Structures are given as C-alpha cells and as structure tokens.
Amino acid sequence: MKIKSLLIANRGEIAIRIVKSAKKLGIKTYGIKTAKEPNALYLSHVDHIIDFTESAEEIPEFLDVERIIEATKSNQIDAIHPGYGFLAESPYFAKRCEEEKINFIGPSASVIYKMGNKTIAKQIANKHNVPLLKGSLGSVKDAKEAIEIANSIGYPVILKAAAGGGGRGMRIVEKESHMEKMFKMATSEAEKAFNDPTVFIEKYVRNPRHIEFQIISDKHGNFIHLGERECSVQRKHQKLLEESPSVALNDSLRKEMGEAALSIAKAVDYYSAGTVEFLLDADKNFFFMEMNTRIQVEHPVTEMVTGLDLIELQIRIAQNEPLPLQQSDVKLKGWAIECRINAEDVQAGFSPNLGMIDKIMYPKSKNIRIDSGVKESSVITPYYDSMIAKLIVFGDNREKAIQNSINALNKFWIKGIKTTIPFCKAVLTHKKFKKGDFNTSFIEKEMVNLHFEGEEDEMLAAYLATFDFAAELETERTTYVDFEQGKKMSPWVLNKRLKSL
C-alpha cells in the first residue's frame, strides 16, 4: 500500500533528512514538537506538527510508545519512520505498530529482537558459518563461568552486554584476578543502560579495524549490499569519522565480507536497510560483531559513493516495492568521508559544550553535503545527543576526499559553542590517517594533539569579530572613517566591504 503520510519519531538532522526523501515521493510529513526544543529547525521542514510540549516528564517524548502510537492513529497517519536512536531498534515499538496496522519503516519486530540480542545474533552467525571470535555463544551466568571460558580461549577477553551496544556494558579483562570486578561492572552497567544485566564473553582483539557493510533487502527475497564503511576512528566505542570505501579492503575481501553480511540478513528474512558490523584484524581475518537494524548515522557516505537514496529505498520497501537494482548494478565510485561535528570541548575530554549558536558559516561545493539540525540561535541543550551536523565530502579518490574535507573544514565555522571541527582537522592531517595506517586505537595511541588550528581559523575569527563589531555600530547608526579616502564612511558601506572579504 502506498504511503501517503509519515510521522517522523525523531528529531534533529535525521528528521530533516527523512523529510527530504519523503517529499520526493509526495508523502505528507509530521514532526513532534517538544518542550525541550520548541523552536527546533526540523519543525520548519515538516508539513504538520504534533505538539508534545505537555508530555509527561517520566517518559521522554521520543520514547513514549503509546503516545506516539495514539498521535499516529488520531491523525490518521499511514507510517512511522523511527530514524536512529530512541525507538529505532525497539522490538516493542515495531510490534505495537504492527498491532495497530501502522506501517513501520524498518524490519519486523521479531528480526529487531533477534539481531538486537547479541547472543542470539551470534548463534545465527555461527549456524551460517560466519566467522566469530572465540567465546560464549550464549550468556554467561556469573564470574566463575566467565573465568572458565576465558581460561580456555586465553586472555585478554571482553565482556559485552547482550541487549545493547555503543560501548555500554563492555569491559576488557586482562587477567583472571580482574574478572570478578569487571563482571560486576559490566552487568551493572548493562542493567542500567538496557534493563538487562545479561552479558557474554569473547576473545578480545587488540587494535582491530571496525568495518561495517550496508545491506538492503525487500519483502520479495532480494538482498544486496552497498559496500563497506570504515568506522575505526572512534573514541570509547563511539564513531567520530567514517569513510567509504575502506582502504583496508580489496575486491576479494569485500566480496567475502559482503556475502557474509548478506548470509546473516537472509537467515532472518531481513527487509529494509541494515548494517552488519565486523572486526578486521591485522592479518585480514574478519569476525562478526553485531547487526544494526536501522539506518545508520554514517549512511550518507554510502549514498555518495553509490548514488542511491537509502531513506527512499526504505520507504519504497515498506510500500512492498521490490528493489530496483541487483548486486551487479552496485558500483562504488570515488571516495566519501563523513566528519561528525559535535558540540563538544575536545580539550576538556570531549565534554558536551552547551549554549547558543551565534553564527554558522557552512562550506559550499558540489562535493560537499551537510546534514544539520541547527541554525543560528539554536540552543544546544543537555537533553539530546551532542551531534549538531555531519559534513560529508566526496573526492575522486581517497587523497582528494581527504584534501576536500580539510578544505571544507577550513570554511566551516560555528561561533558560540566549542565543536569537534578542530579535532576532525587533526585526524585528517595526521600522517598515519592519510596513509590509511590506523585502527580503533588510533585516537588513543597515535593522536598526541587532538586539536588543530591553522591560519584560516585565525582569519575567520578575526572576520567574525569585525563583522560583529560592525553590526553593533551599525545598529547605533554610527559613522566610520575611511582612512584611504580621508572622510566619513557609512556603516552600510563598511558592512558591504566586510562581506566582500
């Protein structure tokens, strides 16, 4: 059934991103207004606003399943797109949509549950001969059992929450005497984060690469992958910069890993967009890690090198349309890099930096795409994720993509809050990154300086300071002296000159 109306159960840049694809398909869009962000930019992009400003405090607005379902029904909306985060990987939310005959744009509730539970996902991967790290296929009941497994596979090992990811509920154990303490910490954190203390154990690979494959499949049994994304630049298991393709893969390894990713998707009758994540060791051995049953933050780099609109494909699949292409049609052209621009103070340990955005200057080029959920005067609050924009840059090859990204960052300016722009420059200008010689320990072990500033930064700072000063004087209708002409100068003339710099 064709989708005519769509509720976006999300906020920020991903909400705007979904709107763009929905409008291409002639779909009417609805967004949720919250008391925490009553003037959010995404609200100006949707066709209709549903007011949740009086939402009960005990349930955050974007996690209130029953209220979202009720709003969808009362407004006679056909479908819900969950974006990422919040309820995007909630089997309960997907199930409630199924029960209420609301088209959930994503996989089925049963698939979300199976792949969301890491122990079940590992068992499925094992059954279909997808490489796994040694360890437990199921959950570990206590520290004693964990010690027995660790002794059999060898230290170091890692404890992981069965019900979640993102670095929460994970602990590396270097030796037996540390196990009891780490087991308690991992299960406690898993309980708090996912309401489930269950953990499993596996061999810990030092300094691997993090490679993920974008898969997409329909309800008619068609499965394809769209190549890989390199996600090894991360801190505390949080991705900070991604690229596609990966310099670590050749055509043969890409084919092998892509087929492994598809075998997992086929095993659970997956449909919609999804991502299968792997660890790749120094000897080019890969191991299944997990599957994310949603669109990813970093999906734009795949869109850039394939020319496909993944959100549009998600919507079309939800409408029961078959995929419009086969695996042989997928060609990766050029190189794309995504920098996550977060409202964080890198020099203070990446701590969130709250406040109002006074000014924004975006770089512009045919090779640049910016997905952002903020504007000038937007307030960065403590209520949501600190990511405020994604800078996605294309190049004919990796070297050009890196240089184009550096050039774009030099022209990307946000005033009023501290951001990760200088950090992204530091990564892109690092010798080892430019050579492609890096892994998940890159930031921790290789980056002595996390903050980069060049001459362009000083020039932009001076320009904006002068612009602000001119604006203040202009408001007061003050006159200026043109020292070249030796006469008074109108603030309008000064302002024009400043803009032409």
N, C-alpha and C positions, 0 to 999 in steps of 0.2 A: 504494500500500500504506500502511495506517495505521501511523504511527509510535507505538510503544509505549514505547520507551526512547531517551534522548537524552544524549549526552556533551557537556558544555559545555567546549570547548577554550579557555577564557579564565578571567578572574578578576575580582575587584572588583565594581563596581556593575553592569556589563553582565551578569556571570554571574547575579547575583540577579535582574536584570530578565528574563533568558531563563527562569529557573526559574518566575517568576510566570505567564508565558504558557503554559509547558509544563504546569504543574499545572492550569490552567484546562481544558486539553484532555485531562487524565487521563494525561499522559505521565510516566513514571518518569525522574528526572534523576540524572546522575552528574557529579561535580566532581573536579578534580585537586588534590591536596594537595601542596604544595611545601615544601622545607626553608627557603625564604626567607620563607614566610608560613604556618607550620604551624597557626596559630590564626586564620586569616583568616575574616572574617564570612561570606563566601559559602559556606563549607563547612558552616555550620549550616543552610543553606537547601536544599541538595541532598538527595536520598534516599539516595544512596550515594557514598562517597568512594573514589577510586582514588589510591593512595599513590605519589607520585613523589619522595618525600623523599630517595631514594638515587639520584636522577638524575645522570647523568654531567655533570661540570662543563663539558665542552667544548661541549655543546649545551644551551642554556636549555630548561627544561621545556616551555614553551608553543610552542617552535619545533622540538621533536623529533618530526618527522613519523612516523617509523617506530614510535616508542614509543607515540605516541597511537593510531596505527592498530592496533597489536598489542593495546593495552589495550581498544580498542573491540571487536575480534574476540573476545578471550578472555572478555570479559564479555557477549558476545552482545548488544551494544547496536545498535539499528537505525540511529541517525543521529548526526551531529555538527553542532553549531552553533558556528561559529568566532567569533561576536561581531564585534568590530572590533579592528584592530591584529593583532599576532602573525601568524597564518597566514590571516587573513580574506581577503586578496587574493593568496594564493599559488596560481597555477595548478597547481603540482606537487602541493600538498596536495589540491586538489579532484580532480585526476586520480587520485591514489592511492586516494581514497575511491571514485571510480567503478570503478577496477580491482578493489577489494575488495568491491564491491557494498554499500558503506555510503552511506546517504542523506546527502549533503552539503547542508546547508540554506543555499543560495546558488545563484548561476548556475553554468553549466557551466565546466569548466576552460578550454575554448577561448575563451569570452567573457571570462573573467577575464584571460587572456593578451592578447587583442586590446585591451581597454579599459585594461589596466594599462600597456601600452606606449603612451606619449603620441603617438609619431609615427604608429603605426597608427591610433590613435583619431582623430587629426587628419585622416588620409586618408579615414576613413569619414565623418567630419563633412563634409568637403569634397565628397565624392561625393554626399551627400544634401542639399547646399545649405544647410547650417547655417553661419551666419556665423562666419568665422575671422579672427583677426588676421593681417596680412601677415607672411610669414616663410617658413621652410623647411617643406615638408610631410614631409620625411624628416630623417634625422640629418645632422649637419654633421661632416665628417671632420677638419677642422683649422681653426686660427685664420684662415688665409688665405681659406678658403671662407666663413667666418663674416663676415669683413670685406667680401667681395664682396656678400653678401646684405644686410648692414647698410647699405652704401652705396646699395643700390638701393631700400631701403624707408625709410631715414632713421633717424637716432639720436633718442632712446635706443632700445636693443634689450635683450632679456633672453635669456639662455642658460638652458635648463631641461633637467634630467635626463630622458631618455626613459623610464626604467624606474621612476621614483618620483615622490614629491611631498613635501608637508609642509615645503616651503622648502629642502630639501636638494638640492644640485646646481644651485642657481639663482644667477645673477649678473647684475646690471644693468650694462650697458655704455653709458656716456655719450658716448664718442667713440672714434675709430679707434685712437688711441695706447694705449688701455686694453685692447683686445681680447685681445691675446696673453696677458697676465697673467690676465685674467678667464676666458679659455677654459681655461687650465691649472687654475685653481682650481675651476671648475665640473666639469670632467671628473674631477679627482682626488677631489672630494667625492662625486660620483656613483658612482665606483668603490668607495669605502669604504662608502657607505650601501647601495648596491643591487647591488654586484658587477657593475656595468655602467657603463663610462665614457661611454656614448653620450649626446650632448646634441643639442637642436635649438634654433633661434633664431626669435624672433618680435618684432614691434613691441611696445615697452613702453608701456602706457597709464598715464599718471600719475593717481594718485588715483581709481581706479575704485571702484565698489561690487562686492562679491562676493555674487552671488545664486546659490542652488542650488535645483534642483527635485527633489522627491521623486517618483520613479516607482515603480510596482509593476506587475508583469505575471505572468501564469500560463503554464502549458505548453500552453494551448489557444488561444493567439493573442490574448488580451485584454490591452490595455495602457491604463493610466490614469496621470495624475499627480495628486498631492495638494497642489498649490500649491507656493509657494516659501518659502525661509528666507533671511533677511537675515543674512549672516555677515561683515559688513565690520569689526566691532570685533575686530581681531586685531593681534598683535604678532609680527613676524618670520615672517609667514605662518601663525601658529598662532592659531586661533579662541579667543576668550575669552568672548564673549557672543553669543547668537543670538536671533532672534525670527521669528515667523511671524504674519501675512504681512509683506511689506516695504512700508514707506511710499513707496518709490520706484516701485512698480508700480501701474498702473491695470488695469482689466479687460482692455482691449485688448492691452496689453503682456504681461500674464500669460498670455493665451491664446496669443499668438505665441511666447513663450518656452517655454511648456508643450508646444506642438506640436513645437517644435524638439527639445526633450528627448526626446519620445516617438519622433521620427523616428530618432534615434540608437539608442534601445533596440530599435526594430523592425528596424533594419538588421542587428543581430547576433543576432536571435531571443532577446532577453534574457528571462529569467524570474527571479522573486524581487524583493526590494526593492533599489533602487539610487538613486544621486544623480547628476544631471548638473549640472555647475558652469559658471557663466558669469561673465564680467566685463561690467559695465554702465558705459559712460562717461557723462560729464556731459550728452551730447546724447541719452541713452536708446538708444544703439546697444549691442547685446549681442554677445558673442563667446564661442564655445565654448572652455572651458578644459580640462576633463577629466571623466571619469566614475568614480565610486567604486562598485565592485561589491559592496557590503556595506551593512549597517545603519550609520548614522552616529551619532556621539556625541550630536548635537543632535536626533535623531529625536523626542524627547518633545514638542517644541513643535508639530510636525505632528500628533502624536496628540491634543494638547489642542484644536487648532482644527478637527480633522476628527472626533474621537470614535472613531477607529479604533485598533486594536492592531496595530502593524506587525510585531511578532515573531510574533504569532498568525497573521497573514496569510502570513508567510514559511513557517511550519511547514505551514500548510494547502496552500500552493502546492507545497511539497516532497512532500506526500502526493498530488499530482496533482489537487487540487481546483481548480475554476475560481474566478476572482474572484467574490465575492458582490455586486459593485456595478459600475456603469458610470460613465463620466466625468460624465454628467449628475447622478449621485447625489452627487457630491463637492461639499460646501458648506463653505466656510471661515467659521466662526462665532467672533467675538471675536478676541482677540489673546493671544499667549503669548510669554513671554521666558524664556530659559534663561541662568542665570549659572553658569559653571564655577568651583567652589570648589576651588582648587588649594593644595597645601601649598607655598607659595612666599612668599618675602620680597620684596614689591613694591619696597620702598625700597632693596633691595640688588640691583636689576636683575632681579627675578623669579627669583632663585636658589632652588633647591629648599631647603625647610626640613624637615629630618629630625627624628625624635624620636617620643615617645609622646603620644597624645591623652589628656589627663587628664579632660576633661569636654566634653560636647556638649549644647547646647540647640538643638533644632530648632523652627522656627516651625510652627504648625499652623493650617490654614484649609481650607475647601472649595476654595479657589482655588489651593492650594499642593500641589505634588508634589515629593518629594525622593527622588532615586535616589542611594544611597550604598553604598559598600563598606567602611565603617569603623564602629567602635563605640568607646566609652570603653575605654581600654587598648590600642587598636590602635596598632601601631608603623608609622610612615612610613619606609620603607627606601629605599636608593638603587637598588634593583633594578628598580623599575617606575615607570610614569608618575606624575606628581605630583598628578593629579586625585583628590580624595577624595570629592567629592559634586557633584551637579548640583541646583540649585534651579530648579524650573520653576514659573512663576506665570502665572495666567490673569487676564484682565480683559475686560470687555465691549468695550472699545476700547483703543487704544494708550496713551492718557493714563492710564486706570485700571490697565492692566497695569504701567506704569512705577511708579505710586504703590504698587500692591500689592506689587511687587517690592522697593521701598525699605522698605516696612513689614516685609516678611518678613526682609530682611537685617538690619534693626534688632533682630530677635528671634532671629537665627541666631548662635550663639556657639560657638566652638571654642577650648578652652584647652589649652595645652601646646606648640602649634606656631603659626607665623605662616601666615596664609592670605590668599587674594585677596578676602576679603569686603570690606575697606575699599576696594579697587580697584573692585569692582563697584558700590559705592555712589557712588564718584566718577564713574563712567561714567553711571549712571542719573540723577544730579543735575546733570549738565553741560547747559548751556543748548542747545548745538548738538545734542546727542543727543536731548534732549526735543523739539526742533523737527523732528528727522528729517534734519538737515543734517550728514551725515557720510559718510565713505568709508573706504577701507582705510588712509589716512594719519592717521586721527582721533587715535589714541593718540600717535603721533609728533609731530603738528603742533598739536593742539588741547588736549591734556591737560597743562597745566602742573603740576597736582597729581594724582598717581596714587593718593593715599591720603586717604580721607575718614573723619573721626570726628565723631560728633555727641554730644549729651548722653546718648543711650541707651547708647552704648558705655561711657561713664564709669560710668553707673549699673549696667550689667551687670557690669563689672569689680569694682565695689565689692560687689555682691551675691555674686559667686562667691568673692571674697576672704573675706567674712564667713562664707559657708557653709563654706568650707574650715576657717576658724579654729574655728567651732562644732563641726565634725566631729572635729577634733583634740582639743578639750577634752572632747567627749562620750566619746570613746574612753578618756580618762583618768578618766572619771566625776567630773568637776569640777562644782562648783555655780556659779551665776551670781547676780548681784544684779539684781533687778527694781527699777529706780530709781523707777518710778512707784508701786509698792506698798511699797517700802522693806523688802523681805525677799528671802531667797534664792530662786533660780529653778532648777528642774531643767533640765539640758541638753535633755531631750526637749521641754519646753515652748518653749525658745528655738528649737530646730530647727523646731518646728511654726510658730512665728511667722515665722521666716525664709522658710519655704516659702510662706507666705501673702502675702509681699510682692509 
